[in-house]
Amino acid sequence: MPYRLLDQFRDLFQGKEFHHRVSGQGDLVAIQFYEDLYNLGRSQKYVNRVDQGLSVLNVQNRRVGIKARRGDGSFGEIVPNVPAITDPGYAVKRGPIATIEIGIEVKIIQKAMLRQIDRVINDLKGQVDQFKSHYGTPITIGIVGINVARSYVSFEGPGRQYPTTGQGKHKHPYQDADEAERRLRQLAQPYFDEFLVLRFDATNAGTFPFAWENPNRVNLDYGAVLTRVSSRF
């Protein structure tokens, strides 16, 4: 069974420029987790609540659907007497939620990782606090993409490209990847119920190729997270 989350993550990079300042990319990846959890079908409680529209992906603005407002990675019990939004191609409906049952935060670090790692860790920890401040005992999931490419080109606007050099502040992704993961696992992972690191290879140049560093490991690790969340739910 192909995993929608992994396919969506790949689609951010493969065959196109990745612009890291575009908001909502992490949320777009996060919402695919709920579809994968539904398709896995190992939690009958989860499937039933999704089918009945009792638990939905959080979307406060009900006037628009998936294309314009993708939700924020939170899944929970819908506010009573509010009809849920149904979007084509998605089993999980959307609407305003009263409590958070599952919360997902996605971060993608593709270059200059050690220069921004403290901010990323603080953002991850802060999001867990946000999930838990809405009452209930949510299942918290952190997902971090770490680039291991031998070089990378970032885009900051029309005609503004910044290739890595491997020197000083412009190290290639692979030079920072291991230390970035070590710090994330030490300082951020303990805050989450589940923590998934996705190591990928994307240069953001040429034909814009994408590859998982270890495809089998990615599938096994992600499948294990889905299975454990199904059991907890």
Buried (B, 14 or more C-beta within 10 A) or exposed (E): EEBBBBEBBBEBBBEEEBEBEEEEBBBBBBBBBBBBBBBBEEBEEBBEBBEEBBBBBBBEEBEEBBEEBBBBBBBBBBBEEBEBBBBEEBBBBBBBBEBBBBBBBBBBBBBBBBEBBEEBBEEBBEBBEBBBEBEBEBBBBBBBBBBBBEBBBBBEEEEEEEBBEEEEEBBBBBBBBEEBBEBBEEBBBEBBBBBBBBBBBBBBBEEBBBBBBEEEEBBEBBBEBBBBBBEEB
